[in-house]
Amino acid sequence: MRKVTVFVTLKQGVLDPQGKQIQASLNSLGFQEVEEVRVGKYMELTVEDGPNLAVRVHEMCEKLLANPVIEDYRVELEEAEVL
Amino acid sequence: MRKVTVFVTLKQGVLDPQGKQIQASLNSLGFQEVEEVRVGKYMELTVEDGPNLAVRVHEMCEKLLANPVIEDYRVELEEAEVL
């Protein structure tokens, strides 16, 4: 069993209204030092190990987890923790 | 200017219906090896540097970015890239 972490972020230049709103809220709460906020998704997958794991995970990102038109993604594979 | 990354994840034991749905969708797309998906948020903040930056960012998390009752958060401070 492997743990896979996927980060999905908006491409540079794509507007991020959610991030903009969080920035405005932080500013109005007294955190004036915040200049920009960009929001992304973070997914932890527990996956059965296989020979093409990295390729399969990239397929998952292209097909479902990210929208390649407006989003970038990054994949990190790590050994599952032994509990 | 510093770049700060905030990861917000659901605490262990808290149900994650969004992750469950993504897992089911991946399974039905042919990715049967996916056993669990947990979804979190990932935020990149661009913040003006100051003496208490780490403390301030933790305050932001407690007040707005995370819900400490059901979510954990993790903060990474890094030097802003020179463009």
N, CA and C atoms of all chains as a GROMACS GRO file, in nm:
protein
  498
    1MET      N    1   0.085  -0.119   0.000
    1MET     CA    2   0.000   0.000   0.000
    1MET      C    3   0.089   0.124   0.000
    2ARG      N    4   0.059   0.215  -0.089
    2ARG     CA    5   0.140   0.337  -0.098
    2ARG      C    6   0.052   0.459  -0.073
    3LYS      N    7   0.114   0.559  -0.015
    3LYS     CA    8   0.045   0.686   0.002
    3LYS      C    9   0.090   0.779  -0.110
    4VAL      N   10  -0.006   0.840  -0.175
    4VAL     CA   11   0.024   0.930  -0.287
    4VAL      C   12  -0.037   1.064  -0.254
    5THR      N   13   0.039   1.169  -0.269
    5THR     CA   14  -0.013   1.303  -0.244
    5THR      C   15  -0.021   1.378  -0.376
    6VAL      N   16  -0.136   1.437  -0.401
    6VAL     CA   17  -0.156   1.513  -0.524
    6VAL      C   18  -0.188   1.658  -0.486
    7PHE      N   19  -0.114   1.751  -0.544
    7PHE     CA   20  -0.140   1.893  -0.525
    7PHE      C   21  -0.195   1.948  -0.656
    8VAL      N   22  -0.308   2.014  -0.649
    8VAL     CA   23  -0.367   2.075  -0.768
    8VAL      C   24  -0.375   2.225  -0.744
    9THR      N   25  -0.315   2.301  -0.834
    9THR     CA   26  -0.316   2.447  -0.819
    9THR      C   27  -0.360   2.511  -0.949
   10LEU      N   28  -0.418   2.627  -0.938
   10LEU     CA   29  -0.455   2.701  -1.059
   10LEU      C   30  -0.329   2.746  -1.132
   11LYS      N   31  -0.332   2.741  -1.264
   11LYS     CA   32  -0.220   2.791  -1.341
   11LYS      C   33  -0.201   2.940  -1.317
   12GLN      N   34  -0.078   2.984  -1.332
   12GLN     CA   35  -0.051   3.127  -1.322
   12GLN      C   36  -0.134   3.202  -1.424
   13GLY      N   37  -0.192   3.313  -1.384
   13GLY     CA   38  -0.272   3.393  -1.477
   13GLY      C   39  -0.420   3.362  -1.469
   14VAL      N   40  -0.456   3.248  -1.410
   14VAL     CA   41  -0.597   3.215  -1.393
   14VAL      C   42  -0.648   3.283  -1.266
   15LEU      N   43  -0.756   3.356  -1.279
   15LEU     CA   44  -0.811   3.427  -1.164
   15LEU      C   45  -0.855   3.330  -1.055
   16ASP      N   46  -0.837   3.370  -0.930
   16ASP     CA   47  -0.872   3.286  -0.816
   16ASP      C   48  -0.960   3.365  -0.720
   17PRO      N   49  -1.092   3.372  -0.751
   17PRO     CA   50  -1.181   3.454  -0.668
   17PRO      C   51  -1.187   3.407  -0.523
   18GLN      N   52  -1.175   3.275  -0.501
   18GLN     CA   53  -1.178   3.223  -0.365
   18GLN      C   54  -1.055   3.275  -0.286
   19GLY      N   55  -0.940   3.269  -0.351
   19GLY     CA   56  -0.818   3.321  -0.287
   19GLY      C   57  -0.829   3.470  -0.260
   20LYS      N   58  -0.885   3.543  -0.356
   20LYS     CA   59  -0.904   3.688  -0.342
   20LYS      C   60  -0.991   3.719  -0.220
   21GLN      N   61  -1.095   3.640  -0.204
   21GLN     CA   62  -1.187   3.661  -0.093
   21GLN      C   63  -1.119   3.631   0.041
   22ILE      N   64  -1.040   3.523   0.044
   22ILE     CA   65  -0.968   3.489   0.166
   22ILE      C   66  -0.869   3.600   0.200
   23GLN      N   67  -0.804   3.653   0.097
   23GLN     CA   68  -0.708   3.762   0.121
   23GLN      C   69  -0.780   3.884   0.180
   24ALA      N   70  -0.896   3.918   0.123
   24ALA     CA   71  -0.972   4.033   0.174
   24ALA      C   72  -1.016   4.008   0.318
   25SER      N   73  -1.058   3.885   0.348
   25SER     CA   74  -1.102   3.854   0.484
   25SER      C   75  -0.985   3.863   0.582
   26LEU      N   76  -0.869   3.811   0.542
   26LEU     CA   77  -0.752   3.819   0.629
   26LEU      C   78  -0.715   3.965   0.653
   27ASN      N   79  -0.717   4.046   0.547
   27ASN     CA   80  -0.685   4.187   0.562
   27ASN      C   81  -0.780   4.254   0.661
   28SER      N   82  -0.909   4.222   0.649
   28SER     CA   83  -1.006   4.290   0.736
   28SER      C   84  -1.001   4.236   0.878
   29LEU      N   85  -0.941   4.119   0.898
   29LEU     CA   86  -0.921   4.068   1.034
   29LEU      C   87  -0.794   4.125   1.097
   30GLY      N   88  -0.725   4.212   1.025
   30GLY     CA   89  -0.606   4.274   1.082
   30GLY      C   90  -0.475   4.219   1.028
   31PHE      N   91  -0.483   4.126   0.935
   31PHE     CA   92  -0.360   4.072   0.876
   31PHE      C   93  -0.330   4.145   0.745
   32GLN      N   94  -0.290   4.274   0.761
   32GLN     CA   95  -0.269   4.357   0.641
   32GLN      C   96  -0.148   4.313   0.560
   33GLU      N   97  -0.062   4.231   0.621
   33GLU     CA   98   0.060   4.193   0.549
   33GLU      C   99   0.036   4.091   0.439
   34VAL      N  100  -0.087   4.038   0.432
   34VAL     CA  101  -0.115   3.936   0.330
   34VAL      C  102  -0.145   4.005   0.197
   35GLU      N  103  -0.062   3.977   0.097
   35GLU     CA  104  -0.074   4.044  -0.032
   35GLU      C  105  -0.149   3.961  -0.134
   36GLU      N  106  -0.136   3.829  -0.123
   36GLU     CA  107  -0.204   3.744  -0.221
   36GLU      C  108  -0.229   3.608  -0.159
   37VAL      N  109  -0.341   3.548  -0.196
   37VAL     CA  110  -0.370   3.411  -0.155
   37VAL      C  111  -0.414   3.334  -0.280
   38ARG      N  112  -0.355   3.218  -0.299
   38ARG     CA  113  -0.398   3.128  -0.407
   38ARG      C  114  -0.439   2.998  -0.341
   39VAL      N  115  -0.554   2.948  -0.378
   39VAL     CA  116  -0.607   2.828  -0.314
   39VAL      C  117  -0.593   2.708  -0.409
   40GLY      N  118  -0.555   2.598  -0.355
   40GLY     CA  119  -0.546   2.475  -0.434
   40GLY      C  120  -0.608   2.359  -0.359
   41LYS      N  121  -0.598   2.243  -0.421
   41LYS     CA  122  -0.648   2.123  -0.355
   41LYS      C  123  -0.531   2.033  -0.321
   42TYR      N  124  -0.555   1.952  -0.222
   42TYR     CA  125  -0.451   1.866  -0.168
   42TYR      C  126  -0.520   1.733  -0.144
   43MET      N  127  -0.475   1.628  -0.209
   43MET     CA  128  -0.541   1.499  -0.192
   43MET      C  129  -0.442   1.392  -0.151
   44GLU      N  130  -0.480   1.317  -0.049
   44GLU     CA  131  -0.399   1.203  -0.007
   44GLU      C  132  -0.471   1.076  -0.051
   45LEU      N  133  -0.406   1.001  -0.138
   45LEU     CA  134  -0.464   0.876  -0.188
   45LEU      C  135  -0.390   0.759  -0.124
   46THR      N  136  -0.464   0.660  -0.081
   46THR     CA  137  -0.405   0.533  -0.040
   46THR      C  138  -0.430   0.435  -0.153
   47VAL      N  139  -0.321   0.386  -0.212
   47VAL     CA  140  -0.331   0.312  -0.337
   47VAL      C  141  -0.256   0.180  -0.323
   48GLU      N  142  -0.315   0.076  -0.378
   48GLU     CA  143  -0.244  -0.052  -0.382
   48GLU      C  144  -0.126  -0.039  -0.479
   49ASP      N  145  -0.012  -0.087  -0.437
   49ASP     CA  146   0.108  -0.068  -0.517
   49ASP      C  147   0.101  -0.152  -0.645
   50GLY      N  148   0.162  -0.102  -0.749
   50GLY     CA  149   0.165  -0.176  -0.876
   50GLY      C  150   0.282  -0.127  -0.958
   51PRO      N  151   0.306  -0.194  -1.072
   51PRO     CA  152   0.427  -0.161  -1.148
   51PRO      C  153   0.423  -0.022  -1.212
   52ASN      N  154   0.304   0.026  -1.246
   52ASN     CA  155   0.297   0.154  -1.317
   52ASN      C  156   0.232   0.262  -1.232
   53LEU      N  157   0.259   0.258  -1.103
   53LEU     CA  158   0.185   0.346  -1.013
   53LEU      C  159   0.194   0.492  -1.054
   54ALA      N  160   0.315   0.540  -1.083
   54ALA     CA  161   0.331   0.682  -1.115
   54ALA      C  162   0.251   0.717  -1.240
   55VAL      N  163   0.258   0.631  -1.340
   55VAL     CA  164   0.184   0.656  -1.465
   55VAL      C  165   0.034   0.658  -1.438
   56ARG      N  166  -0.013   0.560  -1.360
   56ARG     CA  167  -0.155   0.552  -1.326
   56ARG      C  168  -0.201   0.678  -1.253
   57VAL      N  169  -0.121   0.725  -1.160
   57VAL     CA  170  -0.162   0.844  -1.084
   57VAL      C  171  -0.170   0.966  -1.176
   58HIS      N  172  -0.076   0.976  -1.269
   58HIS     CA  173  -0.085   1.088  -1.364
   58HIS      C  174  -0.212   1.077  -1.449
   59GLU      N  175  -0.248   0.955  -1.486
   59GLU     CA  176  -0.375   0.935  -1.559
   59GLU      C  177  -0.495   0.981  -1.475
   60MET      N  178  -0.493   0.945  -1.347
   60MET     CA  179  -0.603   0.987  -1.257
   60MET      C  180  -0.614   1.139  -1.255
   61CYS      N  181  -0.498   1.206  -1.250
   61CYS     CA  182  -0.500   1.352  -1.246
   61CYS      C  183  -0.558   1.409  -1.374
   62GLU      N  184  -0.514   1.356  -1.487
   62GLU     CA  185  -0.560   1.408  -1.616
   62GLU      C  186  -0.710   1.384  -1.635
   63LYS      N  187  -0.758   1.268  -1.585
   63LYS     CA  188  -0.897   1.230  -1.612
   63LYS      C  189  -0.995   1.287  -1.511
   64LEU      N  190  -0.953   1.300  -1.385
   64LEU     CA  191  -1.052   1.338  -1.284
   64LEU      C  192  -1.004   1.444  -1.184
   65LEU      N  193  -0.882   1.427  -1.134
   65LEU     CA  194  -0.845   1.507  -1.016
   65LEU      C  195  -0.814   1.652  -1.050
   66ALA      N  196  -0.763   1.676  -1.170
   66ALA     CA  197  -0.731   1.813  -1.208
   66ALA      C  198  -0.797   1.846  -1.342
   67ASN      N  199  -0.814   1.973  -1.367
   67ASN     CA  200  -0.860   2.020  -1.497
   67ASN      C  201  -0.738   2.078  -1.568
   68PRO      N  202  -0.678   2.000  -1.660
   68PRO     CA  203  -0.550   2.043  -1.716
   68PRO      C  204  -0.556   2.174  -1.794
   69VAL      N  205  -0.676   2.220  -1.827
   69VAL     CA  206  -0.687   2.347  -1.900
   69VAL      C  207  -0.648   2.464  -1.810
   70ILE      N  208  -0.692   2.459  -1.686
   70ILE     CA  209  -0.666   2.574  -1.597
   70ILE      C  210  -0.584   2.538  -1.474
   71GLU      N  211  -0.556   2.409  -1.457
   71GLU     CA  212  -0.486   2.370  -1.333
   71GLU      C  213  -0.357   2.294  -1.362
   72ASP      N  214  -0.261   2.315  -1.276
   72ASP     CA  215  -0.140   2.233  -1.274
   72ASP      C  216  -0.152   2.132  -1.162
   73TYR      N  217  -0.082   2.022  -1.175
   73TYR     CA  218  -0.080   1.929  -1.063
   73TYR      C  219   0.062   1.876  -1.042
   74ARG      N  220   0.082   1.829  -0.920
   74ARG     CA  221   0.212   1.775  -0.882
   74ARG      C  222   0.183   1.651  -0.799
   75VAL      N  223   0.260   1.545  -0.821
   75VAL     CA  224   0.237   1.418  -0.753
   75VAL      C  225   0.358   1.382  -0.670
   76GLU      N  226   0.335   1.338  -0.548
   76GLU     CA  227   0.443   1.285  -0.464
   76GLU      C  228   0.406   1.145  -0.421
   77LEU      N  229   0.494   1.049  -0.447
   77LEU     CA  230   0.471   0.911  -0.403
   77LEU      C  231   0.551   0.887  -0.276
   78GLU      N  232   0.489   0.827  -0.178
   78GLU     CA  233   0.565   0.792  -0.060
   78GLU      C  234   0.520   0.657  -0.007
   79GLU      N  235   0.606   0.596   0.067
   79GLU     CA  236   0.574   0.468   0.130
   79GLU      C  237   0.461   0.492   0.229
   80ALA      N  238   0.363   0.401   0.233
   80ALA     CA  239   0.257   0.414   0.334
   80ALA      C  240   0.318   0.392   0.472
   81GLU      N  241   0.268   0.469   0.567
   81GLU     CA  242   0.316   0.450   0.704
   81GLU      C  243   0.268   0.316   0.758
   82VAL      N  244   0.352   0.252   0.835
   82VAL     CA  245   0.310   0.129   0.902
   82VAL      C  246   0.246   0.171   1.034
   83LEU      N  247   0.120   0.136   1.050
   83LEU     CA  248   0.049   0.183   1.171
   83LEU      C  249   0.057   0.080   1.283
   84MET      N  250   0.932   3.998   0.100
   84MET     CA  251   0.810   3.921   0.071
   84MET      C  252   0.838   3.773   0.089
   85ARG      N  253   0.752   3.707   0.161
   85ARG     CA  254   0.774   3.564   0.186
   85ARG      C  255   0.656   3.485   0.132
   86LYS      N  256   0.686   3.366   0.087
   86LYS     CA  257   0.581   3.276   0.044
   86LYS      C  258   0.553   3.180   0.158
   87VAL      N  259   0.427   3.166   0.192
   87VAL     CA  260   0.387   3.078   0.302
   87VAL      C  261   0.288   2.977   0.245
   88THR      N  262   0.310   2.851   0.275
   88THR     CA  263   0.218   2.747   0.229
   88THR      C  264   0.146   2.689   0.349
   89VAL      N  265   0.015   2.681   0.338
   89VAL     CA  266  -0.068   2.627   0.445
   89VAL      C  267  -0.142   2.505   0.392
   90PHE      N  268  -0.130   2.394   0.462
   90PHE     CA  269  -0.202   2.271   0.428
   90PHE      C  270  -0.308   2.250   0.535
   91VAL      N  271  -0.431   2.235   0.495
   91VAL     CA  272  -0.541   2.209   0.589
   91VAL      C  273  -0.600   2.072   0.556
   92THR      N  274  -0.601   1.984   0.652
   92THR     CA  275  -0.654   1.849   0.631
   92THR      C  276  -0.755   1.816   0.739
   93LEU      N  277  -0.849   1.730   0.707
   93LEU     CA  278  -0.944   1.683   0.808
   93LEU      C  279  -0.870   1.596   0.910
   94LYS      N  280  -0.908   1.610   1.036
   94LYS     CA  281  -0.848   1.525   1.140
   94LYS      C  282  -0.884   1.379   1.112
   95GLN      N  283  -0.798   1.292   1.158
   95GLN     CA  284  -0.827   1.149   1.147
   95GLN      C  285  -0.958   1.119   1.218
   96GLY      N  286  -1.041   1.037   1.156
   96GLY     CA  287  -1.168   1.001   1.218
   96GLY      C  288  -1.283   1.087   1.171
   97VAL      N  289  -1.253   1.203   1.112
   97VAL     CA  290  -1.360   1.287   1.059
   97VAL      C  291  -1.397   1.236   0.919
   98LEU      N  292  -1.523   1.214   0.896
   98LEU     CA  293  -1.568   1.162   0.767
   98LEU      C  294  -1.538   1.263   0.655
   99ASP      N  295  -1.503   1.211   0.540
   99ASP     CA  296  -1.469   1.296   0.426
   99ASP      C  297  -1.552   1.252   0.305
  100PRO      N  298  -1.677   1.299   0.298
  100PRO     CA  299  -1.764   1.254   0.188
  100PRO      C  300  -1.711   1.292   0.050
  101GLN      N  301  -1.644   1.406   0.041
  101GLN     CA  302  -1.587   1.447  -0.088
  101GLN      C  303  -1.479   1.348  -0.133
  102GLY      N  304  -1.394   1.310  -0.038
  102GLY     CA  305  -1.290   1.212  -0.070
  102GLY      C  306  -1.350   1.078  -0.108
  103LYS      N  307  -1.453   1.039  -0.035
  103LYS     CA  308  -1.523   0.913  -0.062
  103LYS      C  309  -1.578   0.912  -0.206
  104GLN      N  310  -1.635   1.024  -0.245
  104GLN     CA  311  -1.693   1.035  -0.379
  104GLN      C  312  -1.584   1.029  -0.485
  105ILE      N  313  -1.472   1.095  -0.459
  105ILE     CA  314  -1.362   1.091  -0.556
  105ILE      C  315  -1.308   0.949  -0.568
  106GLN      N  316  -1.299   0.881  -0.453
  106GLN     CA  317  -1.252   0.742  -0.456
  106GLN      C  318  -1.347   0.656  -0.541
  107ALA      N  319  -1.478   0.672  -0.520
  107ALA     CA  320  -1.575   0.593  -0.596
  107ALA      C  321  -1.564   0.626  -0.745
  108SER      N  322  -1.545   0.753  -0.778
  108SER     CA  323  -1.533   0.791  -0.920
  108SER      C  324  -1.407   0.732  -0.981
  109LEU      N  325  -1.296   0.736  -0.908
  109LEU     CA  326  -1.173   0.677  -0.960
  109LEU      C  327  -1.192   0.527  -0.983
  110ASN      N  328  -1.253   0.460  -0.885
  110ASN     CA  329  -1.278   0.316  -0.899
  110ASN      C  330  -1.359   0.288  -1.025
  111SER      N  331  -1.464   0.367  -1.047
  111SER     CA  332  -1.551   0.338  -1.161
  111SER      C  333  -1.486   0.379  -1.293
  112LEU      N  334  -1.382   0.460  -1.287
  112LEU     CA  335  -1.306   0.493  -1.409
  112LEU      C  336  -1.200   0.387  -1.438
  113GLY      N  337  -1.194   0.284  -1.354
  113GLY     CA  338  -1.098   0.177  -1.381
  113GLY      C  339  -0.976   0.178  -1.290
  114PHE      N  340  -0.972   0.272  -1.197
  114PHE     CA  341  -0.860   0.277  -1.103
  114PHE      C  342  -0.899   0.205  -0.974
  115GLN      N  343  -0.910   0.072  -0.986
  115GLN     CA  344  -0.957  -0.006  -0.871
  115GLN      C  345  -0.857  -0.010  -0.757
  116GLU      N  346  -0.732   0.027  -0.785
  116GLU     CA  347  -0.630   0.019  -0.681
  116GLU      C  348  -0.642   0.129  -0.575
  117VAL      N  349  -0.730   0.226  -0.599
  117VAL     CA  350  -0.744   0.337  -0.503
  117VAL      C  351  -0.834   0.293  -0.387
  118GLU      N  352  -0.778   0.294  -0.267
  118GLU     CA  353  -0.850   0.242  -0.150
  118GLU      C  354  -0.912   0.354  -0.067
  119GLU      N  355  -0.846   0.468  -0.066
  119GLU     CA  356  -0.900   0.579   0.013
  119GLU      C  357  -0.851   0.711  -0.046
  120VAL      N  358  -0.936   0.811  -0.037
  120VAL     CA  359  -0.896   0.946  -0.077
  120VAL      C  360  -0.939   1.041   0.034
  121ARG      N  361  -0.847   1.126   0.076
  121ARG     CA  362  -0.880   1.231   0.172
  121ARG      C  363  -0.846   1.363   0.105
  122VAL      N  364  -0.938   1.458   0.113
  122VAL     CA  365  -0.919   1.585   0.044
  122VAL      C  366  -0.887   1.694   0.145
  123GLY      N  367  -0.795   1.777   0.110
  123GLY     CA  368  -0.761   1.890   0.196
  123GLY      C  369  -0.748   2.016   0.114
  124LYS      N  370  -0.713   2.125   0.182
  124LYS     CA  371  -0.692   2.251   0.112
  124LYS      C  372  -0.544   2.286   0.117
  125TYR      N  373  -0.506   2.362   0.019
  125TYR     CA  374  -0.367   2.398   0.001
  125TYR      C  375  -0.367   2.545  -0.034
  126MET      N  376  -0.304   2.628   0.047
  126MET     CA  377  -0.308   2.771   0.021
  126MET      C  378  -0.168   2.828   0.014
  127GLU      N  379  -0.143   2.907  -0.089
  127GLU     CA  380  -0.016   2.977  -0.100
  127GLU      C  381  -0.040   3.124  -0.070
  128LEU      N  382   0.021   3.173   0.036
  128LEU     CA  383   0.006   3.313   0.074
  128LEU      C  384   0.134   3.387   0.041
  129THR      N  385   0.120   3.504  -0.014
  129THR     CA  386   0.233   3.595  -0.031
  129THR      C  387   0.219   3.702   0.076
  130VAL      N  388   0.317   3.706   0.166
  130VAL     CA  389   0.302   3.786   0.287
  130VAL      C  390   0.423   3.876   0.302
  131GLU      N  391   0.399   4.000   0.344
  131GLU     CA  392   0.510   4.090   0.374
  131GLU      C  393   0.581   4.037   0.499
  132ASP      N  394   0.713   4.034   0.492
  132ASP     CA  395   0.788   3.974   0.602
  132ASP      C  396   0.779   4.062   0.727
  133GLY      N  397   0.784   3.998   0.842
  133GLY     CA  398   0.780   4.072   0.967
  133GLY      C  399   0.841   3.987   1.077
  134PRO      N  400   0.860   4.044   1.195
  134PRO     CA  401   0.930   3.971   1.301
  134PRO      C  402   0.854   3.849   1.353
  135ASN      N  403   0.722   3.854   1.351
  135ASN     CA  404   0.645   3.743   1.409
  135ASN      C  405   0.569   3.665   1.304
  136LEU      N  406   0.630   3.651   1.188
  136LEU     CA  407   0.557   3.593   1.076
  136LEU      C  408   0.496   3.457   1.110
  137ALA      N  409   0.575   3.368   1.168
  137ALA     CA  410   0.524   3.233   1.195
  137ALA      C  411   0.405   3.239   1.290
  138VAL      N  412   0.417   3.321   1.395
  138VAL     CA  413   0.308   3.335   1.491
  138VAL      C  414   0.183   3.391   1.424
  139ARG      N  415   0.203   3.494   1.340
  139ARG     CA  416   0.090   3.556   1.270
  139ARG      C  417   0.020   3.455   1.179
  140VAL      N  418   0.097   3.373   1.110
  140VAL     CA  419   0.036   3.276   1.018
  140VAL      C  420  -0.044   3.173   1.098
  141HIS      N  421   0.008   3.132   1.213
  141HIS     CA  422  -0.071   3.039   1.294
  141HIS      C  423  -0.201   3.104   1.341
  142GLU      N  424  -0.194   3.232   1.374
  142GLU     CA  425  -0.318   3.305   1.410
  142GLU      C  426  -0.418   3.304   1.295
  143MET      N  427  -0.367   3.328   1.173
  143MET     CA  428  -0.456   3.328   1.055
  143MET      C  429  -0.524   3.192   1.041
  144CYS      N  430  -0.447   3.086   1.065
  144CYS     CA  431  -0.504   2.951   1.051
  144CYS      C  432  -0.614   2.929   1.154
  145GLU      N  433  -0.585   2.968   1.278
  145GLU     CA  434  -0.682   2.946   1.386
  145GLU      C  435  -0.809   3.029   1.364
  146LYS      N  436  -0.792   3.151   1.311
  146LYS     CA  437  -0.907   3.241   1.299
  146LYS      C  438  -0.987   3.222   1.172
  147LEU      N  439  -0.920   3.186   1.063
  147LEU     CA  440  -0.993   3.184   0.936
  147LEU      C  441  -0.965   3.064   0.847
  148LEU      N  442  -0.838   3.026   0.835
  148LEU     CA  443  -0.805   2.932   0.727
  148LEU      C  444  -0.843   2.788   0.760
  149ALA      N  445  -0.843   2.754   0.888
  149ALA     CA  446  -0.880   2.617   0.925
  149ALA      C  447  -0.987   2.621   1.032
  150ASN      N  448  -1.057   2.512   1.046
  150ASN     CA  449  -1.152   2.495   1.155
  150ASN      C  450  -1.087   2.398   1.254
  151PRO      N  451  -1.030   2.451   1.362
  151PRO     CA  452  -0.949   2.365   1.450
  151PRO      C  453  -1.028   2.252   1.515
  152VAL      N  454  -1.160   2.259   1.511
  152VAL     CA  455  -1.239   2.151   1.571
  152VAL      C  456  -1.226   2.022   1.489
  153ILE      N  457  -1.230   2.036   1.358
  153ILE     CA  458  -1.228   1.915   1.274
  153ILE      C  459  -1.108   1.909   1.181
  154GLU      N  460  -1.027   2.016   1.179
  154GLU     CA  461  -0.917   2.017   1.082
  154GLU      C  462  -0.782   2.038   1.150
  155ASP      N  463  -0.682   1.976   1.092
  155ASP     CA  464  -0.543   2.002   1.128
  155ASP      C  465  -0.483   2.094   1.022
  156TYR      N  466  -0.381   2.168   1.061
  156TYR     CA  467  -0.311   2.246   0.959
  156TYR      C  468  -0.161   2.238   0.981
  157ARG      N  469  -0.091   2.266   0.872
  157ARG     CA  470   0.054   2.263   0.874
  157ARG      C  471   0.101   2.382   0.793
  158VAL      N  472   0.204   2.450   0.842
  158VAL     CA  473   0.252   2.572   0.778
  158VAL      C  474   0.396   2.553   0.734
  159GLU      N  475   0.426   2.596   0.613
  159GLU     CA  476   0.565   2.598   0.566
  159GLU      C  477   0.598   2.739   0.522
  160LEU      N  478   0.707   2.793   0.577
  160LEU     CA  479   0.753   2.926   0.536
  160LEU      C  480   0.868   2.908   0.439
  161GLU      N  481   0.863   2.983   0.331
  161GLU     CA  482   0.976   2.977   0.240
  161GLU      C  483   1.005   3.115   0.185
  162GLU      N  484   1.127   3.132   0.141
  162GLU     CA  485   1.166   3.258   0.080
  162GLU      C  486   1.086   3.276  -0.048
  163ALA      N  487   1.037   3.398  -0.073
  163ALA     CA  488   0.966   3.422  -0.199
  163ALA      C  489   1.066   3.411  -0.314
  164GLU      N  490   1.019   3.355  -0.425
  164GLU     CA  491   1.106   3.345  -0.543
  164GLU      C  492   1.133   3.483  -0.600
  165VAL      N  493   1.252   3.504  -0.647
  165VAL     CA  494   1.284   3.628  -0.718
  165VAL      C  495   1.251   3.606  -0.864
  166LEU      N  496   1.158   3.685  -0.915
  166LEU     CA  497   1.112   3.662  -1.054
  166LEU      C  498   1.193   3.747  -1.151
   0.00000   0.00000   0.00000
